[in-house]
Amino acid sequence: MSRTVLIAAAVVVVILGALVVRSFAADAGTLPQEGQTAPTFTLPNQEGQSISLDSYKGKWVVLYFYPKDMTSGCTLEAHNFQRDLDKYKAANAVILGVSVDSVDSHKQFCTKDSLSFNLLADPDKNTVNAYGSLGNYMGIKIANRNTFLIDPNGKIVKVWTKVSPGGHSDEVLTALAGFEKKG
């Protein structure tokens, strides 16, 4: 009897392991590459206002995709971007966060965590897909944690995939400073 239980447990572990490996796999879409023009979009922010990438010509754009409002990693990443917001403003850069959550969810997240930059709702997943960032977590379509640094001319100059949320804002600021020195 215990051998049967062990075998059944091993089968469950293998199945769960396969699900976890699949969990953040990209579903569709091609990841835009450095040097390409950033795919344009217009999405509602946490206030329901339409925000268009095209309206940020002349500014650096940090476009980051994240899985879910009010979860630990996404909250940490958002808090770090918020902490560094003055540094981004000094570098003529804006932060745009995108997930498949709703406008209402974004509004709650911004209110709860005092976030003052735009979080964009993409429940139809069109923009997430256009940036090759549509993932699947246990059968739920979410945004993978990817970031795109877009220059003032609308070109993608840096791509980060499978971002670790803890030190990511520092990584982006370092890259941004490097590009500013070159320009």
N, C-alpha and C positions, 0 to 999 in steps of 0.2 A: 504494500500500500504506500509506503513512504517513497519507494522508487517511482511510482506512478505520479505522486505529488511533485517530486523533484523534476521529473521530465515535463510535466505540465507547467511548472514554474519556469523552466528553461525556455519552453516554447513561448510563454508570455513575455519573457525578457527579450527574446529575439524579435518578436513582433513589435514590442514597444520601442526597442532600439531602432528598428527600421522606420517607425513613425517619427522618432526624434531626428534621425538623419534626414528624413524627407521634410521635416517640419519647416525649415526656412529655405527650402529649395525654390529657385525661381520658377514660376509657372510659365510665363510667356514674356514676350517683349525682348528687345535687344538692348543691352546696356550701352548708352551713348558713350563715346570715347573722347578722350582729350583731343582738342582741335576741332571737334564738330560743333556746329551751331546747336545751342540748347533747344530742345523741343519747346515750343511755346505753349502756353496754357492760360486759362482764366478759371479760377476757382474761388468759392466763397471762403472768407475768413471767419473767425469766431464771432464776428458781429453780423455776418451775413452779407458783407460788402464784397463785391467782385474784385479780386486781385489778379492782375495780369502780369506775367513775366515781362512782357514788352514795355510795361510802364517803368521798369527799372533800368532801361538803357542809360548808360553813363555811370552806373553804380556796379560794384561787385555784389554778387548774389551768392549767399550760402544757402543752397537748396538741400534740405535734409529730409529724408524719408524715415519714418519710424513706425513701429508696429501698432501701438495702442496707447491712447490717452490714460494717464493716471496709473501706469504700471511702473514698477521700480526703475528699470533701465531707462525708460522713456522720460520719466520724471527727472532722473539724474542728468540725462543729456540736456533736457530743456532748462533745468536750473543752471547748468554750466554756461549755456548760451546766454541766458538772462544775466548771469553774473558778469559776463564779458561784453555785454551789449554796448557799453560806452567805447570799448576798444574797437568794436566793429564799426560803430558810427564814425570814429576818428579815422578809420581806414576807408570811409566812403562805401561801407558794405551794409547790406541788410540780411537778416535771417528770415528764411521762410521754411516753416516745418510743414510737412505733408503726411497725412495718414488717411486711411479709408474711414475714419470715424466721422460722425455727423458734426454739423455746425454747433448743435447744442452740446455735444460732448466736448468739443474744443472750448466752448464758452465756459463750461464748468471747470475744465482743466486750467484755463487761464485765470479764472477767478480764484480757484482753490490754491493755486501755486504762484499767484502774482506774476504771471507771464505777460509781458507787454509787446512782444513781437507777434507777427502774423502766423497763426496756425491755419492751414488750408485744408478744407474738407474735400475728399475725393471718393465719395461713396460709390461712384460708378467705376472707379479704378482706372479711368482712362489715362490720367497723368502718371499714376504709379506705373502703369504698364508701359507708357511711352518712354519712361526712364529705366526700363528693365528691372524694376524694383518690386514687382508683384510676387509675393510669396504665398506659401501655403503652410499654415500651422495647424496640424491636426484636423485638416479638412476645412479650415477657415481661411479665407483669402485676406491677407494683410499686406502691409508694405514691409519689405525688408529694410534693414537699417543701412542705408547707403546715403552718401553725401556727394553733391556736385558743387564745385566752385566755378562760378560763371563770371567771366570778366565783363568789364563795362560795355564791350561790343557784342555781348551775347554768345561768346564762345566758351565752351567747357574747357577749363585749363587744368583741373584736377578732379579725380574721382576716387572716392574711398568706398570700399564695399565691406560688408560684414563688420561695421564699425563697433568698436568697444566704447560705450557711452561715457565712461569715466573721464578720460583725458582727451576726448575728441575735440572739444572747443579749442584747447591748446594747440592741437595738431593743425586745425584749420587756420588759427591765427598765425602760426609759424609759416605755413604755406603762403598765406595772404601777404605777410611781410616780405617774403622772398620774391613774390611777383611784383610787389610795389617797388622794390629796389631795382629790378630789371627794367621796369617801365619808366 
